[in-house]
Amino acid sequence: MKKLAVVILISGRGSNMQAIVEAHDPLVEIRAVISNRADAAGLIFAQQQGIVTEVLDHQRFATRELFDHALIACIDRYSPDLVVLAGFMRILTAEFVTHYLGRLINIHPSLLPKYKGLHTHARVLAAGETEHGATVHFVTAELDAGPTILQARVPVLPTDDENSLAARILEQEHRIYSQAIHQFAEGGIVVQNI
């Protein structure tokens, strides 16, 4: 049986990437982990697991477009069925997103469409929300606006601060990201109106 070929992009510790690798999904083949930062701690973990890693430093490129062109060339060498953003801290160009449309996914620490962008935990607390969560979604040219694949919900506790809330959300991210990739591998995700 053909496995789902996956390339994962990271910028830091890669805890979501690590959770995906540790899921040991028999339907998934992780072909490469690529980072825009040579000091990304997640690269070490990937190498220890025998996964091919590459670094493409965005600072070596004069424009976002030039970086994205090089990144597309790097990713496409691995012929992925799915490109997974796992803490990849770059805003991608519309051209990049279009190239992978329908096979580019991200995880966001909020219940989208609420709280797009950064600092979601602080914003949820400031708003007095009683529920928070994480969303796996397809990536489109509009930030954090692509179709939802899976969500996990957690209650906001009266004792929560940003750190405690973030820790509980991250646990859910680790669970649902692997689950979403598994569903994609099974052919159980149909993309419409993307």
C-alpha positions, 0 to 999 in steps of 0.5 A: 500500500502506498504511504502518504508522503509528508514533508514537515516544515519547522522553525523551532523545537518542533514539538508538533513534528515530534508528536507526528513522528512518534505517532508511527502512523503506518499510512504515513512516510515522513520524507523530510523535515525542513527548517528556515533556521539552522538552530531549530532544535527539532532538526536534532530530533528528526536526525535522531529518528533517521529522517532527512533534514534540510535548512534553508535560511530565509535571511539568505534571500533578498525577498520573501518571493525568492525564499519561497521559490527556493523552498518550493524547489527544496520541498518538491525534491521529496514529491510530497502528497502533503506539506505540514507546517509545524511551527514554521514561523514564516508568512508564505506567499500566495504563489507558495500556497497556490502551489500546494493548495489542498495539500498544505496544512497548519495547526493554529492555537485557537478555535478558528475562525476566532483569534487568528494570528499571534498571542492567542492565549493572552487574547482568549484570557483577556476576552474572558472566554470560557473555551479555547482550543486548537484547529488543524486547517488547510492553508490558503492565501488568507492567514488562518482562514483555510477550511477546518479539518479538526478542532480540539476544545479545552475549558479555560479554567479560572486559575489559568494564566497564559502558560498553563493554558498554552500547555493544555492547548499544546497537548491537544495540538499533539493529539489532533495533528497526527489524527488529521494527517491519518485522516488525510492518508486514509482519503477521508478529507475532501477539500471543497471551496478552497 
